[in-house]
Amino acid sequence: VWDMSQFRGWPEQQTYPGIEGALQFMADWTDSWEDWDFELVGDLHDAGDKVVGIYRQHGRSKATGMPLEMDFAQVWTFREGMQIRMEMYASADEALEAVGLRE
């Protein structure tokens, strides 16, 4: 499951089930941008069966030409070595708190 329900202000579909759902989300998102890319910022954070990644994305809106640079975080849940869920957060603090790594 690709889960956007924790991402403040996300107006679209809240969850995208299965691999097909994750691929659909990525296609819908990246189709809106020119030169879109993202990168891991720092290290991954181990939280048992979850891993937190903090990322920076950048690109230019196809509709307006305005540039975008934004940080976000993802919490990936694993079961038996397989990724089963991704939860998107607007900030690193929110994601780390969600997995108990931040007080």
C-alpha positions as CSV (number, residue, x, y, z in Angstrom):
1,V,0.0,0.0,0.0
2,W,1.2,3.5,-0.9
3,D,-0.4,5.6,1.9
4,M,-0.7,9.4,1.6
5,S,-3.2,9.7,4.5
6,Q,-0.5,11.2,6.8
7,F,0.7,13.8,4.3
8,R,-0.9,17.0,5.4
9,G,-3.1,18.6,2.8
10,W,-2.9,15.8,0.2
11,P,-6.2,16.3,-1.7
12,E,-6.1,13.2,-3.9
13,Q,-6.7,9.5,-3.2
14,Q,-5.4,8.6,0.3
15,T,-4.2,5.1,-0.4
16,Y,-3.0,3.3,-3.5
17,P,-3.2,-0.5,-3.1
18,G,-0.6,-2.9,-4.5
19,I,2.3,-2.4,-6.8
20,E,-0.1,-1.1,-9.4
21,G,-1.3,1.6,-7.0
22,A,2.2,2.7,-6.2
23,L,3.1,2.8,-9.9
24,Q,-0.1,4.8,-10.6
25,F,0.7,7.3,-7.9
26,M,4.3,7.8,-9.2
27,A,3.0,8.2,-12.8
28,D,0.4,10.7,-11.8
29,W,2.8,12.7,-9.7
30,T,5.8,12.8,-12.1
31,D,3.6,13.6,-15.1
32,S,3.0,17.1,-13.6
33,W,6.7,18.0,-13.5
34,E,9.6,18.6,-15.8
35,D,13.1,17.5,-14.7
36,W,11.6,15.9,-11.6
37,D,14.1,14.0,-9.4
38,F,14.5,13.2,-5.7
39,E,17.4,12.1,-3.5
40,L,17.9,10.6,-0.1
41,V,19.1,13.2,2.4
42,G,21.3,11.7,5.0
43,D,21.0,8.1,6.3
44,L,18.1,5.7,6.5
45,H,16.7,5.3,10.1
46,D,16.1,1.8,11.4
47,A,13.0,1.3,13.4
48,G,12.6,-2.5,13.6
49,D,10.3,-3.6,10.9
50,K,10.1,0.0,9.6
51,V,12.7,2.2,7.9
52,V,12.5,6.0,7.6
53,G,13.9,7.8,4.6
54,I,14.2,11.6,4.4
55,Y,14.2,12.9,0.8
56,R,14.4,16.1,-1.2
57,Q,12.6,16.4,-4.5
58,H,13.0,19.1,-7.1
59,G,11.5,19.9,-10.5
60,R,9.6,22.4,-12.5
61,S,5.8,22.5,-12.8
62,K,4.6,21.7,-16.4
63,A,1.5,23.9,-15.8
64,T,3.1,27.0,-14.4
65,G,6.9,26.7,-15.0
66,M,7.5,27.3,-11.3
67,P,10.3,25.4,-9.7
68,L,9.8,23.1,-6.7
69,E,12.2,22.0,-4.0
70,M,10.7,20.2,-1.1
71,D,11.7,17.8,1.6
72,F,9.5,14.9,2.7
73,A,9.8,11.6,4.5
74,Q,8.6,8.1,4.0
75,V,8.1,5.2,6.4
76,W,8.6,1.9,4.8
77,T,7.2,-1.2,6.6
78,F,8.7,-4.6,5.9
79,R,7.5,-8.1,6.5
80,E,9.6,-11.2,5.9
81,G,12.0,-9.1,3.9
82,M,9.4,-7.6,1.6
83,Q,8.2,-4.0,1.5
84,I,4.4,-4.0,2.3
85,R,3.6,-0.4,3.0
86,M,4.9,3.1,2.5
87,E,3.5,6.1,4.5
88,M,4.3,9.6,3.3
89,Y,5.0,12.5,5.7
90,A,5.5,16.2,5.1
91,S,8.4,16.3,7.5
92,A,11.2,14.2,8.9
93,D,10.0,15.0,12.5
94,E,6.5,13.6,11.8
95,A,7.9,10.4,10.3
96,L,10.4,9.8,13.0
97,E,7.8,10.4,15.7
98,A,5.4,8.0,14.0
99,V,8.0,5.1,14.4
100,G,9.0,6.2,18.0
101,L,12.4,7.6,17.1
102,R,11.7,11.1,18.1
103,E,10.3,12.4,21.5
